[in-house]
C-alpha cells in the first residue's frame, strides 16, 4: 500500500501502480528518512517513517506514522490509510473509514486519488456513505487541507525562519 501511494503522488495513477512490480518488504524497510526533514516537511518525514515501519512489518507503528503524516496534509498517507481500511490491511475492514480517508486524500483539484474515492463511494451502501460523512465531520478539523495544509505551511515557514536566523553572521547550517 505505501508504494502505491508513493507512485500516485508522483503522478502515476494508483491502479496502474498497483499492477506494476511492488517493492518488497525489505525494500520498504531499507527506506532512509532524513531526521531533520521533520522540522520542514513533517508530512513527508512521517510518511517515510510509516513506509519504513510497514516494510519492517511493524504495522501498528506504520499506521501511527501514516496517521501523523495525514495530519500534516499528506495526501499519499491519507490515501494509504483509506486503502488499508478498505482492504482490511492489518486491521478490520472499515468501509466508512476508508471512504472518509479517500475523500480527504482526493480533496485537491485534479487529485490523483479521486478515482479511488469515487470507486469506493460508488460501491458503498447508503448506510456506509452516511457513516463516512459522520466520520468526515470529525476528521476534517485535523486532516482536511483547511487545517492540515495551513499547519504544514506554518511549520515549513517556521523551519526556514529558524534556518535563516541560525545562518546569520558567520554561521552556516544546511
ZIFEN-V737693 format. One record per helix or strand of 3 or more residues. SS is the DSSP state (@ for helix, = for strand). FROM is the first residue (numbers start at 1). TO is the last residue. Records with the same first field share a line. If there is no record, write none. Layout:
SS: FROM-TO + FROM-TO
//
This chain:
@: 2-9 + 14-19 + 25-29 + 35-39 + 42-55 + 59-70 + 75-87 + 95-105 + 114-122 + 126-143 + 145-166
//
